[in-house]
């Protein structure tokens, strides 16, 4: 770190130009190669994957996702000549699009149940040759554009409402950076200005974060040419990169400003800041990296892709913070201080480099035990909704009002019932009963159909569709409940556990988007214990090595889990229970997407460990210099708490701005991360952690001797001769610590 700092301070222009060359080079290479972002989704060993594989082998025309195009005229009937003419033209165009194998129109004589009894709503089925996850986005965009062009068409004096719905349509709601995120970035700049009192200082974290993000996005695009990279990877990189990129740089800038106020030379102060706070940044990035590695545990490529994108983001954010930031600080000189502070330094007037503890800090110091109990009680209450967490995939009924997927969902539900938005696809391997004879179906198949028709959760069973060889058929089952209803999930399990085994001589699989979502949820749920153990365990191990303490890492991990639980409580209350859902533009509530806890916990735990590292590393530095726990906690909190709160405020604004997105999952991630960072910084790090450290006293630094001997020695505090100043402060105040 010292070598990096010296190079950056002696060759700042070279470092700056080097970073510009890196970003421009990566982006140019990415533009030349062309990013190939795409989702590949497979759930090996699951029943829904078996259904998909069987259809791909024997019945490829039925093997892909089925979307719907639904329409309704403002007056009249869907069978009016003008409506039929306008819609038929749209359906003919859809049939010509690549990867669309079939469009089943309600106006075809063979179609069944695609016109509502009232005659005001009708829908067509759009059959693809791949699942929605594996379809090119360009195909879905062309389908959506063709439908959208016809929306609002005049049909014989009435206005035609036509919308594209289904799982493929929902993929098109993948988030993009919008005005809300840009406003959040602008607010972050304002917070930085007020925190530093210097516009120049405020630009350093922003430049560092933006440069790192530019390199990250280009690298993700390049990697996408080597293998599948999720289409949502860039947005996760933006979400994470802006937050940690600004935070990491902020801590180094703050330490440098303290050095300048203490009378240090610019280069000396930059080097000291990099070798102390810079080391803490590296360790903080390491804990985030470890937390993200847990996303590989479920073995699902979608999550692994997101973990890779997030890891790349962390690497560039850390690299820019410990190299580009020192270069910028060197170039800016003393201008990172406010005008008033610069004038006082020029006049030879000393500045107070040690902030005075605030009123809240003094209260925590005097009442550590009661403060700890009160903080835990508050977080516990907020976490209560988490115990009602239900994992699953929310359907389009939770999409924003007026969006195409929501319009399509509502029209289908109005005309045919909510279950028509998510039919089950039952795939039957006839085996010894091939070829299929419709005049004499196997008794087991007739029994299966009878069981389905008698099930109270089934609204309709459509006639079987048979492949040309007559050895495989599909049966579409329309549930009574919506795709996200618990009753629909129970129906899938009944078909698999009861009806399918009773059909002797037939091999039966349940597929379709609803069944795939259920299998996806169960696959992730089964991996959660290992995931949580790995993330928490490895993070604790890294901090034990860093702080030479067994107590602090365990306490920090427990408090991180508490803050994550509180954040999950907020998410469940809003997105599952529907509290205040109108305020953020979502539906009344649904299950929490199964991958959300994995992504959220990995990010939350990593970011919480960031603040733990930043706070405790400074306290540990003071402890090693003075041996006085009370002084170390008091001064460390005074120095770091303000910058933690400023950094947290920026993260809350940046993450919170994503609530303005049109994507439900991005709203969920934004609110969850913003809530967790707010609670972690303003309750746990500034109140609860210092209280606990005051209560524990010297036990904070306890570690068994045998463990201390076998652990590698890593200097997280850095080599900063400011420790002499810390000892002098201890000598002057030892009588009142």
N, C-alpha and C positions, 0 to 999 in steps of 0.2 A: 504493500500500500504506500509506503514511503517513497519507493522508487517511482511508482505511478504519479504520486503527488508532485515529486520533484520535476519529473519530465513535463507534466501539465503546466506547472508554474513557470518553468524556464522556456518552454516552447508552446505557449498558449495558442498562438496563431496556427502552428502546425497541427495541434490537436483539433482546433475548430475546423480548419480546412479538411482535415482527415475525416471528421464526422460528416461534413457536407459531402465529401467524395463517396463515403460509404453509403449514405442514404440515396444520393443521386444514382450511384452505380447499381445498387440493389433494385431501385425502382425502374431504372432503364432496362435492366436485365429482365425484370418481371414483365414489363410492358412488351418486350420483344418476344419472350417465351409465351406470354398470355396465361394468366391465372386460370386454373381448371378446378375451381371450387365445386364440389359435388358431395352428395351424401350417399354413402353405401351402408345399407342397414340389413343385418342378418342376425337371427337369433337361433344359432345352431342348437339342435337338440330339443327345440320346443315344438308343440303341436301345430302352431300357426305356420312355422317355417316348413314343417313337413307337408302341410296343405299347399303351400306356395310351390315347393319343389315338385310335388306330384302334378300340379296343374301345369307347371312349366314344361314338364316332361311329356305329358299326355294330352294336355288341353291348353296349349299356350294362349289361345284366344280368350280364355277365362282366367289367365294366371296373374294378371296385373290388378292394379287398383281400379276401382270403379268410382268415378266422380258423377255428380249430377248437374244438370242444367235445368233450372226450374223457372217457370214464368207464370205470370198472371196479368190479365188486362185490367185496367182501372174500372171498366164496365163491360158487360157482355160475358161471353163464354170463351174458353180456350179453344173451342171447336169452331168459332166463327171463321169464315173464309179468310179475312184479312190477317187474323192471328196465325192461322195454319200456314199461310203463305210466307209471312215474315219469319216465323220460327223455323220452318222447313229449310229456308235458305241458310239460316245459321247452322242448323244441324248438318246440312250437306257440306258446309265449309269445314266444320269440325272433323268430319270423317276423312278429310284430305290431309290432316296434320300428321306429321311423323309420330310414331309410337301410339297412335290411336287406332286400335284394331277394329272397333265396332261402336256405332252409335245406335242405341235402341230407342226409337221414337215412339211416343204414345199414339202417334197417328198410324203406325204400322198395324195391320189387322191382327198380327200374332201377339202384340204386346198385351200385358195384363196388369191392371191396377196402377196405371201411370196417369190417370185422370181422376181428380177428386170427385166424390159423389155430387158436390155442388156444381161441378163443371167450371170452377173459377181458377183452379190451379192444376198445372200439369208439369211433368218432368221427364227428361230423357236421361238415359244412362250412357255415360261416356267410358268405354272400356279401354284401358291402356295395356301395353304388353309388359310393363314392369310395375313394381310397387312404387308408391309415391316417392319414397326416399331415394330410389334408384333412377327415377326419371330425370332427364335433363330439364333444368329450370326453363330453358327456352321453349320446350313443349308446353309446359304449364302456362307460361306467359302468353304464348300464342292462343291457347284455348281461352284464357281469361280475356285477352284483348278482343277476340272475335265475339265473345258474349257481351262484353262491355259496350262494344260499338252499337249493338242492337238495343241496349237498354234505353228506354225513353222513346222508342220508335212510336210513331202514330199508326195505329191499326184501326182503321174505320172509325175515326173519331175518338177512340180510346187510347190511353197511353200504356205501352207494354213495359212491365217491370220484369226483367230477366236477369238472373244471377247465376254465377258459377259456384257450386258448393262441393263439399267432400274433402277427403284427406289431402288430395293433390292441391286443391284450392287453398287449403290452410297453409301449405308449404310456402305459398306466395306471400304470406304475411311475415316472412323473414325480415327482421328489423333492419333499418338503415338509419344512418346518422341524420337527424333532423334539426329543426330550429331549437327544440327544447334542449338538446345536448350542447349546442353552440352557446345558448344563453347560460347554461350551467358553467361552461368554460369561462365565459365573460365574468360571471359572478365570482368564480374562483380567483380570477385576476384581481378583482376588487378586494377580496379578503386578503390576498397576499400583500396588496399595497397597504392596507390598514395594519396588517401584522408587522410589516417591516418599516412603514413610514417612508418608503423609498420606492419610486417607480422602477428604478434600475434593478433593485434587489428582487422585485416582484417578477421581472422578466426571466430571471435565471431558472427557477423551477419550470416555468411554462415552456421555455426554449428546450430545456432538457427533456421534458415529457414528450413534446411534439416531435423532436428529432428521433428519440427512441421509438416512438410510435410509427414514424415513417419507415424506419428500418424494419420494424416488426411486421407491418402490413406487407411490405415488399417481400420479406422472407417467407411469410405464410403463402403468398401467391406462388413463389418459386417452388416451395415444398409440395404444393398441390399438384405440380406436374410429375412428381415422383410417386404419388399415391393419393388416395382419397383424402380430402380435407373438407370438413363440414362447412357448409355455406354460411353458418352462423359464426364461424371462427373469427372473421374480422371484427364483428361487433363485440364479441367477448374481449378481443384484444383492445378495442377502443375503451370499453367499460373499465377494464382492469388497468390498462396502460396509463390513462389519464390520471386515475386515482393514485396508484403507487409511484408513477413517474414524478408527479408533483411532490408527493410526500417525501420520497427518498431525497430528492434535491433540497427540499425545504429544511431537513434536519442538518444537512451539511452547511447550508447557507446560514442557518441560525447559529451554529457553533462558530463559524467564521466571524460573524458579527460580534459575538461575545469576545472573541480573541482580539478584534480590532479595538473594542471598547476597553480591553485590559491593557492597551498600549502596544500591542504587537505590530511588527512590520507586516505588510500585506502578504508577502510570500510565506513568511513564517506562520502566519495565522491560517492561511489556506492549507499549508502542509499539515499543521496540527489538526485542523478540522477534518481533513481527509483521513489521517491516520487514526482518528478516534471515532467520530461520527460516521466516517466512511466505512470503517470496519463494521460498525453496527449495521450499516446499510447492507453490507455483504451478508452478514449473518441473518438479517431480517429477510433478505431475498432468498437465502438458503431455506429458511423455515417455510416460506411461501412455496418454494419449489418442492419441498418434501410434501407439503399438504396437497399440492396439485398432483403429485405422483400417485396419490390414493385413487385418483379417477381412472387409473389403468386397471384397478382391481376387478371391477365387474366384467372385464374382458369384452366390452361392447365398443365397436370401432367408433361409433358416434362420440362417445365420451372420451375415448382415447385421443381422437382428433382435437377435441376441445382442450384437453389437458396439454397436448403438444403446443397448441396455439398460445395458451396461457403461459406455459413455461418459456417459450420464446419471448413473450412480452416481458416477463420478469428478468430474463438475462439481459435484454437490451436496456431496460430501465435501470438496472444496477450498473451496467457498464457505462451508461451515459452519466449517471450520478457521480461515479468515482473518477471520471476522466474529463468529460465535457464541463461539468460544473466547476471543478478547480480551475480550468482554463478560463472560463468566463469570469469567475471571481477575480482572477489575476488581472484580466484585461480591464475590469471595471474599477479596480483599486478600492479606494475608500468611498466611492459613490454608492456602495451597497448600504451605507448608513444614511440616515436622514440629514437634511441640510443643517439642522440645529446641532446634531452630534458631530458632524464634520467641522463645523465652526468651532466648537468647544475643543476638539482635538487639536485643530490648528493653533488655537490660543494656548495650548498646553494645559488645559483644564481636564482633569481626569474624569472618566465616565464610570458609572457603577456597572460593572460587568456581571454582577450577581443580582438577579431580580429579587425584590423583596417578596416573601411569601404572601399570597393574598389572604383575604379574610376566611375564605372557605378552607384553604390549606391550614391555617392556624386552628380552625375548629376541628379539622380531621386530626391534627396533631394532639389536641387536648382531649379528644373523646374518640380514640381509635376503635374501641370495642363496640360502643353503641352505634357508631357510624357504620361499621362493618355489618352489623345485624340489620340495620335499616336498609342498607344498599342491597343486601341479599334478599330481603323481604320484597323490595320493590321489583327486582328482576324476577323473582319467583312468581309474583302475581302476573307479570307480563307474559311469562312463559306458560301459564296454565293452558291456553288454547292448543299448545303443541301436543298435548296428550290426546287430542281429538284428531290428530293428523290422519288423513286418508289419502294414500297414494293412488294415482290414476291419471288418465289423460282427460283434461277438460275438453268438451266438444265446442263446436262453433257457436253454441248458445251463449258462451262467455266472451265472444268477440265483441269489439266495440259496435254500438248501434250505428247502422247505416253502412257498415262494411259489406262487401259482396258476399262473404261467407256467412255473415249474420243474416243478411236478407234472404239468402238461399235457405238457411236453416229454419228461419221463422216461417217462410212460405211452405216448406215441406211439412213442418210441424202443424201448421194451420190446416193444410189440405189432407194430410195422410197420417198424422200422428208423429210424435217425436221420434219413435223408434225407426221410422223410415230414413232418418239421417245416418243410421249406422247398422245396416243389415248384416247378419251373420252369413258367412259363406261356408256351407257344410260340403266338404269334398268326400265323395264315397268312391273307394277303390272296390270295384265289383269282383275282382279276383276270379273265383271259379264260376261266377254268375254271368260272365261275359259270353257273347255280346248281349247288351241290355235289350229286352223286348218290352216296349211300353204296354203291350196288351197283356203281358204276364210278368209283372215285376216280381222280384224275389220277395218272399214273405217277410224277411228281415227288414227290407227296405220299406215295405208297407207299414210294418210295426214302428219303424223309426219316424215315418211321416205322421203316423197316428199319435205317437208320444209327443211330437212337437206341436201338433194342432191342439192337443189337450192341455198343454202347459199354459198356466194362467199368465205367464210373462210373455207369451207369443201372440202377436196381433195377426200375423198372416204367414202362411207358408206358400211360397211361389212354386209353380210346376218345375220339375227337374229339367236341367239342361245336360244333354249327353254329348260326349265327344264323338268324332266320326268313327273311332274304333269300337265304340260301345262298351269300353271297359272302365270308364270313369264318368261320373256325373256330379253336378253341383246342385245344391238346393239353397236358395236364398230364404232366410228366415228373418221376418220383420219383428223386432221386439216391441213390447208395449212402451217400455221406458226409453229414455234418450241414451245415446252411447255412453255417457258418463255416469248414469244411474247405477247404484249398487245392485239393483235388481237385474240389470242387463249382465253385469259381471257374474252374478249367481246363475243366470241362465246358461252362460257359456260353460261354467263348471258342471252344471247338471247334464248338459249334452255330453260332455267329455267323460264324466264319472258314472252316469247312469244310462243314458239312452244309447250311446255308442257301444258300450260293452254288451248291451242286451241284443244288439243286431248281430247275431252270430253269422260267421262267414263273410262279413264285410269289414273292411278296414276304413275307419271314419276319422276324419280330421276336421277341426273347426278353424277356419281362417277368416280373412277379412281384417279391416283396420281395427275393429273393436277387439277381436281376439289377439291380434298382434300387440295392441297396447297393453292388454292384460298380461301377456307373456313377458313383455318388456318390463312392466312393473314388478312382476314376480322375480325376474332375473336380477334386477337391481336390488330388490328388497333382500334377497338371499345373500347378497354380497356385502350388505351394509355393516354387519358386525366386524368383518375383517377390514373393511374400509376404515371405520372409525378407529379400530385398534392400531392400524398401521399409521394413520395420520397423527394421532395423539402420541403414540409410542415413539416414533422417530423424531417428532418435534421436541418432545421432552428430552430425548437423548442428546440432541444437538445443543440444547440450552444447558444441560448438565455439563457438557464439555466446555461451553462458552463461559459459564458463570462459576464453575467449580463449586456448585451447590446442588444438593439433592432436593432441598425444600422449595426453593423459588421456582424451578421448572414445574414441579408438581402442582404447586399453588397456582401458577400461571395457567397451566393446562386446565385445571378445574374451573378457574374463572373464565377462561375462553369458552369452555363448554357451556357455562352459565349464560354468557352473552349470546352464544349461538342459539341456545334454547329460547331465550327471550326474543331473538329475531324471528325464529320459527313461529313463536306465538303470534307475533304481529302478522306474519304472512298467512297463517291459518285463519286468523280472525278476519282478515280482509278478503283473501282470495277463496277460502273455503266456506267460511260462515257468511261472507258477503257484507261485513260491516263497512259502511262507507264506500261501497263499490262504485256508486254513481260519481263520486268525486274523482276517480281515476279512470272512468270510462270502460269498465268491464261489466260482464253479466252478473247475475245475483249470487254466484258462487258455485264452485265445483271442486273436484279433487285437485290435489297438488301434483303437478307433473313429477313422475318418479325420479327423473334425473336432477330435478331442482335441489333436493336435499344434498345430493352428492356434490354438485357444483357449488352450492351455497356454503356447505360446511367446509369444503376445501378452501374456498376463498376467505370465508369468515375466520377460520382458524389461522390461516396464514397471515391475514391482515391484523388479527388480534395479537399474534406473536410479534408482528412488527412493532406495535406500540409497547409490548412487553420488553422487547430488546432495546428500544430507544430509551425507555424510562430506566430500566434496571441496569443497562450498561453504564449510564452516567452515575447512578447510585453506587454501582460496584466500583467504578473508578474512584469515587470519593471514599468509599469504604476501604479500598486497598491503600489509599493515600493517608487516611487518618485513623482507621480502626474504630471510628465512632459511628455506630449504626444510626443513631438519632440525627446526627449532623448530616450524614450521607443522605438519608431519606428527605430531610427538610430542604437541603440545598438542591439535591437532585430534582425534587419535585418543583421547586421554585424555578429552576432553570429550564426544565423540560415541559412542565405542564402547559405553559402558554403555547409553545410550539405544537404540542400534541393537540391541543384544542383547535388551533388554527388549521393544522393539517387535517384533523377530523372534520372540521367545518367544510373544508374544501372537498373532501371525499363525500360527505353527506350531500353537498350541492351537486357534485358531478354524478354520483350514483342516483340521487333523487331526480335528476333531470331526465333519466331514462324512463321514469314513470309516465312521461308525456308521449312515449312511443305508442304506435298502434298495435304492437305485439304484446299479447298477454304475458308470455313468459319473460319478456324483457321488462315489463312493468313489475313482475314478481321479483326478478333478480334485482332490479334497481331499488325497490322498496325494502327488500330483505337486507341488502348490503348497506343501504343508508341507515336503516334502523340499527343494525348490528354495530356499525362504526360509531354511531351517535352514543349508544348505550355503553359500548366498550371504552370509548375515550372519556366521556363526561361522567360516567358512573364508576366503571371498573378501574381504569388507569389513574384517574385524578382523585378518586375518593376511596374505592375499596382496596386497591392494591397497596397504596401507602398506609392505610389503616392496618391492614394485615401485617405489613412489614414492621410497623411500630409495635404491634402486639407481640410478634415473634422475636424481635430484638436480634441478638446474636445468632439465634437459631436459623435466621435467614441464610446464613453462610455455612451451615453444617453439611459436611459430606463425610461418609465413612473413610477412614484412612486407606483401607485396602482398595476402595474404589478410586480415591484420589491418585493412588500410585499407578493404577493400570490405565487410567484415562490419558489420552494425549493432551498436551498443554497447548492451548490456543489462546493467544493474547487478543481478546476482543476489545480491551480498553485502549490498546494502542500505546505507542511510546510518545508521550506528550510531557515535556518538562513542566507543564502547568501543574503537575502533581506537587511540585515544590510550593506553588501558590496555595494548593489545597491544604498542605500540611501547615503552612503559615497561618491560614485561616483557622485551622483546628487549634493551633497553639494559642491564638488570640481569643478564642471563644470556648476553650475547653471547660471553663468554669461554669458555663451556662448551656451546655448541650443536653 
